[in-house]
Amino acid sequence: MPTLTFAWLPRLSALALSVGLIAGCETYPATGNTITTGTYEAMATVTYTWQVEYARSFDQQRTIRRETFESTSLVNRNGVRPEGAVTGPDDEGLWWPALPPRPTADELEDRKQESMERRTDPLLQKDVDYAITFDYDGQRRTLPTSRSVYREASRAYADQQALELTFGPAEQSIGAARRIASFDR
């Protein structure tokens, strides 16, 4: 009877944890005060990055290290196609830049710390950071936010509507946005 090996299990667990952490970082609860603004800019910074994992043994999670290679970024503003966009919009309404150059064989070898290390194939990571800039109490503020706030603000921008923004904890993020049809600027 063949023996089953689960060498991939630690990597799968780490992947699930990192996906959970990334998803958790994008969640900004709407727990605070609300403000209404007609002056805002929703931004989604999209990034492609080549990453490779190196290890003596991929069976031991503690020996795995991740190396980052070339990356390219592009800032989406209010859902409008940005200059430099190569693809898009995707299923989330985002435009993406050209891919960064894939690491060469020499670059991959140069990152080895020991001759016994092995590596994975280069993996292209896609990341998105959302933020919104708005006027509040006579100041311009930029705070992190979620995909849903970015999408709502982009739709409001296209329809020339104001937004009601709801702060997250300690007014350090924006947790929700709602379009307002009529608003005195």
Backbone as JSON, one array per atom type, in Angstrom:
{
  "sequence": "MPTLTFAWLPRLSALALSVGLIAGCETYPATGNTITTGTYEAMATVTYTWQVEYARSFDQQRTIRRETFESTSLVNRNGVRPEGAVTGPDDEGLWWPALPPRPTADELEDRKQESMERRTDPLLQKDVDYAITFDYDGQRRTLPTSRSVYREASRAYADQQALELTFGPAEQSIGAARRIASFDR",
  "N": [[0.84, -1.18, 0.0], [0.61, 2.24, -0.88], [2.45, 4.91, 0.67], [1.21, 7.76, 2.2], [2.18, 11.1, 2.08], [2.34, 14.14, 3.81], [3.72, 16.51, 3.32], [3.14, 18.94, 2.28], [1.28, 20.03, 3.96], [2.12, 21.8, 6.19], [2.79, 24.07, 4.67], [0.38, 24.66, 3.44], [-1.15, 25.31, 5.68], [0.2, 27.59, 6.55], [-0.27, 29.22, 4.35], [-3.08, 29.44, 4.46], [-3.28, 30.79, 6.89], [-1.92, 33.18, 6.27], [-3.57, 34.19, 4.25], [-5.9, 34.54, 5.71], [-4.99, 36.5, 7.51], [-4.44, 38.59, 5.75], [-7.0, 39.06, 4.7], [-8.24, 39.79, 7.07], [-6.93, 42.16, 7.61], [-8.03, 43.85, 5.79], [-10.5, 44.39, 6.67], [-12.43, 46.77, 8.03], [-14.12, 47.8, 10.67], [-17.21, 49.57, 10.97], [-17.57, 51.64, 13.35], [-17.63, 54.1, 14.49], [-18.16, 57.7, 14.57], [-20.07, 59.49, 12.07], [-19.47, 61.31, 9.07], [-20.21, 63.78, 6.58], [-19.25, 64.33, 3.3], [-18.37, 66.11, 0.38], [-16.09, 66.23, -0.95], [-13.75, 64.09, -1.87], [-11.5, 61.3, -2.41], [-11.19, 58.15, -3.57], [-8.92, 55.51, -3.31], [-7.15, 52.77, -4.71], [-4.42, 50.92, -4.39], [-2.71, 48.88, -6.41], [-0.6, 46.03, -6.6], [1.85, 44.05, -8.13], [4.03, 41.44, -7.29], [6.95, 39.51, -7.44], [7.66, 36.53, -5.73], [9.64, 34.16, -3.93], [10.13, 31.13, -2.22], [12.57, 29.87, 0.0], [14.39, 27.14, 1.41], [15.98, 24.72, 3.53], [14.6, 22.44, 4.08], [11.38, 21.89, 3.14], [9.6, 20.67, 4.72], [9.79, 21.55, 7.28], [8.46, 24.19, 8.77], [9.66, 26.37, 10.09], [12.1, 26.7, 8.84], [11.67, 27.86, 6.43], [12.0, 30.59, 4.3], [11.02, 33.69, 2.83], [11.67, 35.36, -0.15], [11.59, 38.47, -1.77], [11.21, 39.79, -5.0], [11.29, 41.72, -7.99], [8.76, 44.3, -8.33], [5.68, 45.88, -9.38], [3.54, 48.72, -9.29], [0.35, 50.39, -9.23], [-1.84, 53.14, -8.99], [-5.22, 53.26, -8.53], [-7.8, 55.58, -8.95], [-10.84, 56.59, -7.79], [-12.18, 54.74, -9.41], [-11.61, 55.3, -12.04], [-9.93, 54.71, -15.11], [-6.5, 54.5, -14.73], [-3.55, 56.25, -15.9], [-1.11, 54.31, -17.47], [-2.22, 51.88, -17.0], [-2.49, 48.46, -17.85], [-4.01, 46.16, -17.94], [-7.47, 45.39, -17.29], [-10.74, 46.73, -16.54], [-10.72, 44.51, -13.69], [-12.55, 41.83, -12.02], [-13.11, 43.17, -9.7], [-13.25, 45.76, -10.41], [-10.82, 47.0, -10.79], [-7.83, 48.37, -12.21], [-4.76, 47.21, -13.64], [-1.11, 47.25, -13.56], [1.67, 46.72, -15.89], [3.26, 43.52, -15.84], [5.92, 42.87, -13.53], [9.44, 42.28, -14.31], [10.21, 38.84, -14.52], [12.09, 36.96, -12.12], [15.47, 36.19, -12.92], [17.44, 33.2, -13.63], [19.99, 33.53, -12.54], [19.53, 35.57, -10.62], [17.81, 34.19, -8.91], [19.5, 32.16, -7.94], [21.44, 33.74, -6.67], [20.15, 34.59, -4.37], [20.15, 32.47, -2.66], [21.07, 31.35, 0.55], [22.57, 29.31, 1.47], [24.32, 26.57, 0.03], [22.91, 24.2, 0.1], [20.27, 24.86, 0.13], [16.95, 24.75, -1.17], [14.5, 25.86, -3.55], [11.26, 27.33, -4.31], [9.27, 27.64, -7.3], [9.14, 30.86, -8.9], [6.53, 32.94, -7.71], [3.82, 34.94, -8.56], [2.57, 37.52, -6.76], [-0.45, 39.2, -5.95], [-1.51, 42.21, -4.68], [-3.67, 44.46, -2.92], [-4.19, 47.66, -1.65], [-6.43, 49.66, 0.02], [-7.61, 53.01, 0.31], [-8.96, 56.14, 1.47], [-9.26, 59.56, 0.81], [-10.27, 62.58, 2.25], [-12.03, 65.63, 3.11], [-12.13, 66.94, 6.37], [-13.14, 68.6, 9.21], [-11.79, 70.93, 8.36], [-9.39, 69.89, 7.53], [-7.34, 67.82, 5.44], [-7.65, 64.41, 5.19], [-6.31, 61.11, 5.04], [-7.21, 57.82, 5.11], [-7.01, 54.28, 5.79], [-9.09, 51.81, 4.19], [-11.75, 49.62, 3.1], [-12.47, 47.26, 0.42], [-15.21, 47.43, -0.21], [-15.91, 50.04, 0.59], [-14.26, 51.51, -1.12], [-15.43, 50.79, -3.6], [-18.05, 51.81, -3.29], [-17.52, 54.55, -2.99], [-16.34, 55.04, -5.46], [-18.49, 54.63, -7.2], [-20.16, 56.68, -6.3], [-18.58, 58.88, -6.97], [-18.61, 58.71, -9.77], [-21.28, 59.3, -10.2], [-21.39, 61.85, -9.26], [-21.95, 62.33, -6.52], [-22.24, 63.05, -3.01], [-20.68, 61.7, -0.02], [-21.47, 59.79, 2.88], [-19.43, 59.04, 5.41], [-18.34, 56.53, 7.63], [-16.48, 56.3, 10.49], [-13.94, 53.99, 11.63], [-12.65, 52.17, 14.51], [-11.25, 54.41, 16.89], [-11.1, 56.45, 15.03], [-9.28, 55.79, 12.99], [-9.57, 54.56, 10.59], [-11.79, 54.03, 7.78], [-14.88, 52.63, 7.9], [-17.3, 52.33, 6.57], [-19.25, 53.5, 3.79], [-21.69, 55.62, 2.38], [-23.7, 56.61, -0.27], [-24.93, 59.89, -0.93], [-27.58, 61.54, -2.24], [-28.35, 64.28, -2.49], [-26.6, 67.09, -1.46], [-25.4, 69.9, 0.17], [-22.69, 71.6, -0.84]],
  "CA": [[0.0, 0.0, 0.0], [1.46, 3.43, -0.94], [2.5, 5.76, 1.85], [0.79, 9.13, 1.95], [2.96, 12.11, 2.79], [1.64, 15.42, 3.93], [4.75, 17.55, 3.41], [2.54, 20.21, 1.86], [0.35, 20.5, 4.98], [2.56, 23.03, 6.86], [2.73, 25.21, 3.74], [-1.04, 24.98, 3.27], [-1.56, 25.98, 6.91], [0.77, 28.94, 6.52], [-1.0, 29.96, 3.33], [-4.41, 29.75, 4.99], [-3.1, 31.81, 7.91], [-1.59, 34.46, 5.66], [-4.78, 34.67, 3.57], [-6.78, 35.02, 6.79], [-4.46, 37.76, 8.02], [-4.65, 39.62, 4.73], [-8.43, 39.39, 4.67], [-8.55, 40.48, 8.31], [-6.39, 43.51, 7.54], [-8.87, 44.66, 4.92], [-11.79, 44.59, 7.3], [-12.44, 47.94, 8.91], [-15.49, 47.91, 11.19], [-17.82, 50.9, 11.06], [-17.96, 51.72, 14.76], [-17.52, 55.46, 15.02], [-18.99, 58.8, 14.1], [-20.2, 59.65, 10.63], [-19.32, 62.66, 8.51], [-20.66, 63.89, 5.2], [-18.28, 65.11, 2.53], [-18.51, 66.15, -1.07], [-14.73, 66.26, -1.47], [-13.11, 62.83, -1.48], [-10.82, 60.54, -3.45], [-11.01, 56.75, -3.2], [-7.73, 54.98, -3.97], [-6.79, 51.36, -4.57], [-3.07, 50.73, -4.91], [-2.54, 47.47, -6.78], [0.82, 45.7, -6.73], [2.32, 42.72, -8.5], [5.36, 41.18, -6.74], [7.47, 38.15, -7.55], [8.18, 35.99, -4.47], [10.16, 32.79, -3.97], [10.45, 30.59, -0.9], [13.81, 29.11, 0.09], [14.49, 26.36, 2.65], [16.73, 23.45, 3.5], [13.55, 21.43, 4.03], [10.05, 22.5, 3.17], [8.82, 19.95, 5.73], [9.92, 22.26, 8.55], [7.98, 25.54, 8.53], [10.58, 27.38, 10.64], [13.27, 26.89, 7.98], [11.26, 28.48, 5.17], [12.06, 32.06, 4.24], [10.46, 34.22, 1.58], [12.42, 36.44, -0.78], [10.79, 39.3, -2.67], [11.96, 40.28, -6.15], [10.72, 42.91, -8.62], [7.33, 44.56, -8.21], [5.14, 47.06, -10.04], [2.32, 49.2, -8.64], [-0.47, 51.37, -9.95], [-2.88, 53.68, -8.11], [-6.55, 53.49, -9.11], [-8.49, 56.67, -8.25], [-12.28, 56.76, -8.04], [-12.67, 53.82, -10.42], [-11.28, 55.78, -13.37], [-8.73, 54.05, -15.64], [-5.3, 55.32, -14.54], [-2.5, 56.22, -16.91], [-0.19, 53.22, -17.2], [-2.95, 50.62, -16.84], [-2.27, 47.53, -18.95], [-5.18, 45.28, -17.96], [-8.57, 45.78, -16.43], [-10.91, 46.47, -15.11], [-10.93, 43.12, -13.31], [-13.84, 41.57, -11.38], [-13.28, 44.12, -8.6], [-13.26, 47.1, -10.97], [-9.47, 47.56, -10.66], [-6.92, 48.35, -13.34], [-3.47, 46.67, -13.21], [0.05, 47.65, -14.37], [2.4, 45.65, -16.57], [3.94, 42.61, -14.91], [7.35, 43.14, -13.35], [10.25, 41.21, -14.92], [10.35, 37.61, -13.74], [13.49, 36.79, -11.7], [16.29, 35.33, -13.77], [18.07, 32.07, -12.94], [21.1, 34.07, -11.73], [18.95, 36.26, -9.46], [17.29, 33.17, -8.0], [20.65, 31.52, -7.31], [22.11, 34.72, -5.81], [19.41, 34.76, -3.11], [20.38, 31.33, -1.78], [21.99, 31.65, 1.65], [23.4, 28.11, 1.62], [24.29, 25.76, -1.2], [21.95, 23.1, 0.28], [18.89, 25.37, 0.07], [16.12, 24.56, -2.35], [13.55, 26.97, -3.72], [10.04, 27.12, -5.08], [9.22, 28.45, -8.52], [8.65, 32.21, -8.6], [5.09, 33.09, -7.63], [3.41, 36.33, -8.71], [1.59, 37.93, -5.75], [-1.28, 40.39, -6.25], [-1.96, 42.85, -3.44], [-4.43, 45.7, -3.07], [-4.37, 48.47, -0.45], [-7.48, 50.65, -0.2], [-7.59, 54.2, 1.17], [-9.84, 57.22, 1.03], [-8.85, 60.89, 1.24], [-11.46, 63.41, 2.35], [-11.93, 66.82, 3.96], [-12.81, 66.77, 7.67], [-12.75, 69.64, 10.17], [-10.83, 71.84, 7.74], [-8.14, 69.2, 7.22], [-7.39, 66.73, 4.46], [-7.24, 63.17, 5.85], [-6.26, 59.88, 4.26], [-7.31, 56.68, 6.02], [-7.22, 52.99, 5.12], [-10.48, 51.39, 4.11], [-12.0, 48.3, 2.52], [-12.9, 47.19, -0.98], [-16.6, 47.89, -0.34], [-15.91, 51.51, 0.68], [-13.69, 51.99, -2.38], [-16.43, 50.62, -4.66], [-19.17, 52.75, -3.07], [-17.01, 55.89, -3.28], [-16.14, 55.13, -6.91], [-19.82, 54.81, -7.81], [-20.62, 58.03, -5.94], [-17.79, 59.81, -7.76], [-19.12, 58.66, -11.14], [-22.6, 59.95, -10.2], [-21.2, 63.18, -8.66], [-22.69, 62.36, -5.26], [-21.47, 63.16, -1.77], [-20.6, 60.46, 0.75], [-21.5, 59.75, 4.33], [-18.39, 58.11, 5.81], [-18.39, 56.1, 9.03], [-15.15, 55.97, 11.0], [-13.68, 52.77, 12.38], [-12.16, 52.41, 15.86], [-10.32, 55.52, 17.15], [-11.05, 57.27, 13.82], [-8.05, 55.45, 12.27], [-9.96, 53.92, 9.34], [-13.17, 54.26, 7.37], [-15.51, 51.32, 7.88], [-18.46, 52.26, 5.68], [-19.56, 54.69, 2.99], [-23.03, 55.6, 1.82], [-23.9, 57.74, -1.2], [-25.98, 60.84, -0.58], [-28.0, 62.11, -3.51], [-28.27, 65.74, -2.49], [-25.76, 67.58, -0.37], [-24.92, 71.26, -0.04], [-21.22, 71.66, -0.68]],
  "C": [[0.89, 1.24, 0.0], [1.35, 4.25, 0.35], [2.09, 7.17, 1.45], [1.69, 10.07, 2.73], [2.2, 13.41, 2.75], [2.64, 16.55, 4.1], [4.18, 18.92, 3.07], [1.66, 20.81, 2.94], [0.84, 21.74, 5.73], [2.47, 24.25, 5.95], [1.29, 25.64, 3.52], [-1.55, 25.72, 4.49], [-1.06, 27.41, 6.94], [0.05, 29.81, 5.5], [-2.38, 30.36, 3.83], [-4.31, 30.84, 6.05], [-2.82, 33.16, 7.28], [-2.79, 35.03, 4.91], [-5.76, 35.22, 4.61], [-6.31, 36.34, 7.35], [-4.67, 38.89, 7.04], [-6.11, 40.03, 4.7], [-8.81, 40.15, 5.92], [-8.07, 41.92, 8.29], [-7.26, 44.42, 6.7], [-10.24, 44.92, 5.51], [-11.69, 45.74, 8.29], [-13.86, 48.13, 9.41], [-15.95, 49.36, 11.26], [-18.37, 51.06, 12.48], [-18.05, 53.14, 15.29], [-18.52, 56.44, 14.47], [-19.07, 58.79, 12.58], [-19.98, 61.1, 10.27], [-19.86, 62.63, 7.1], [-19.69, 64.79, 4.47], [-18.59, 65.03, 1.04], [-17.15, 66.16, -1.75], [-13.99, 65.03, -0.97], [-12.4, 62.23, -2.68], [-10.59, 59.13, -2.92], [-9.84, 56.19, -4.0], [-7.57, 53.48, -3.68], [-5.42, 51.2, -5.21], [-2.88, 49.24, -5.14], [-1.06, 47.21, -7.04], [0.99, 44.25, -7.15], [3.73, 42.57, -7.92], [5.74, 39.73, -6.95], [8.04, 37.73, -6.21], [8.61, 34.54, -4.68], [10.45, 32.37, -2.53], [11.7, 29.73, -1.0], [13.79, 28.34, 1.41], [15.42, 25.17, 2.44], [15.73, 22.3, 3.34], [12.21, 22.12, 4.13], [9.12, 21.77, 4.13], [8.84, 20.66, 7.08], [9.63, 23.75, 8.33], [8.99, 26.6, 8.99], [11.8, 27.62, 9.76], [12.94, 27.6, 6.67], [11.37, 30.0, 5.29], [11.6, 32.51, 2.86], [11.32, 35.39, 1.11], [11.52, 37.16, -1.77], [11.69, 39.85, -3.78], [11.25, 41.53, -6.7], [9.21, 43.05, -8.35], [6.96, 45.79, -9.03], [3.83, 47.42, -9.36], [1.62, 50.21, -9.53], [-1.56, 51.84, -9.0], [-4.13, 53.92, -8.93], [-7.21, 54.6, -8.29], [-9.93, 56.76, -8.71], [-12.81, 55.89, -9.17], [-12.37, 54.21, -11.85], [-9.99, 55.1, -13.84], [-7.52, 54.96, -15.47], [-4.34, 55.21, -15.72], [-1.53, 55.1, -16.52], [-0.89, 51.88, -16.98], [-2.75, 49.75, -18.08], [-3.45, 46.58, -19.07], [-6.24, 45.83, -17.04], [-9.68, 46.41, -17.21], [-11.17, 44.98, -14.85], [-12.3, 42.97, -12.65], [-14.13, 42.5, -10.21], [-13.3, 45.56, -9.09], [-11.9, 47.78, -10.93], [-8.67, 47.38, -11.94], [-5.55, 47.94, -12.82], [-2.34, 47.12, -14.12], [0.62, 46.46, -15.14], [3.06, 44.77, -15.51], [5.39, 43.03, -14.74], [8.16, 42.03, -14.01], [10.37, 40.02, -13.98], [11.82, 37.46, -13.33], [14.24, 35.84, -12.64], [16.89, 34.2, -12.93], [19.21, 32.56, -12.05], [20.58, 34.78, -10.48], [18.43, 35.26, -8.43], [18.42, 32.48, -7.25], [21.35, 32.46, -6.33], [21.43, 34.88, -4.46], [19.56, 33.55, -2.18], [21.37, 31.74, -0.69], [22.94, 30.5, 1.91], [23.29, 27.29, 0.35], [23.26, 24.64, -1.12], [20.49, 23.57, 0.18], [18.24, 25.0, -1.25], [15.17, 25.74, -2.43], [12.31, 26.53, -4.45], [10.18, 27.87, -6.41], [8.73, 29.84, -8.14], [7.12, 32.25, -8.67], [4.75, 34.57, -7.7], [2.3, 36.64, -7.71], [0.84, 39.16, -6.25], [-1.78, 40.94, -4.92], [-2.71, 44.13, -3.77], [-4.53, 46.37, -1.71], [-5.38, 49.57, -0.78], [-7.33, 51.8, 0.79], [-8.58, 55.2, 0.62], [-9.33, 58.53, 1.64], [-10.09, 61.77, 1.2], [-11.17, 64.62, 3.22], [-12.74, 66.6, 5.22], [-12.26, 67.8, 8.64], [-11.65, 70.55, 9.62], [-9.49, 71.2, 7.41], [-8.38, 68.12, 6.16], [-6.86, 65.49, 5.15], [-7.25, 62.02, 4.87], [-6.24, 58.73, 5.25], [-7.48, 55.39, 5.23], [-8.7, 52.62, 5.15], [-10.56, 50.02, 3.45], [-12.4, 48.4, 1.05], [-14.31, 47.76, -1.14], [-16.7, 49.42, -0.25], [-15.35, 52.1, -0.61], [-14.72, 51.91, -3.5], [-17.57, 51.62, -4.51], [-18.73, 54.18, -3.4], [-16.8, 56.07, -4.78], [-17.47, 55.33, -7.64], [-20.37, 56.22, -7.51], [-19.88, 59.08, -6.77], [-18.32, 59.88, -9.19], [-20.47, 59.38, -11.26], [-22.57, 61.35, -9.6], [-22.02, 63.34, -7.39], [-21.72, 62.52, -4.09], [-21.49, 61.81, -1.06], [-20.82, 60.73, 2.23], [-20.5, 58.66, 4.71], [-18.52, 57.79, 7.28], [-16.99, 55.66, 9.44], [-15.14, 54.59, 11.63], [-13.18, 53.14, 13.76], [-11.12, 53.54, 15.92], [-10.13, 56.44, 15.94], [-9.76, 57.06, 13.03], [-8.32, 54.72, 10.96], [-11.37, 54.36, 8.99], [-13.8, 52.89, 7.17], [-16.69, 51.2, 6.94], [-18.62, 53.59, 4.94], [-20.95, 54.51, 2.42], [-23.19, 56.83, 0.95], [-25.07, 58.6, -0.73], [-26.33, 61.61, -1.86], [-27.89, 63.63, -3.53], [-27.53, 66.2, -1.25], [-25.27, 68.96, -0.73], [-23.41, 71.29, 0.19], [-20.91, 72.99, -0.14]]
}
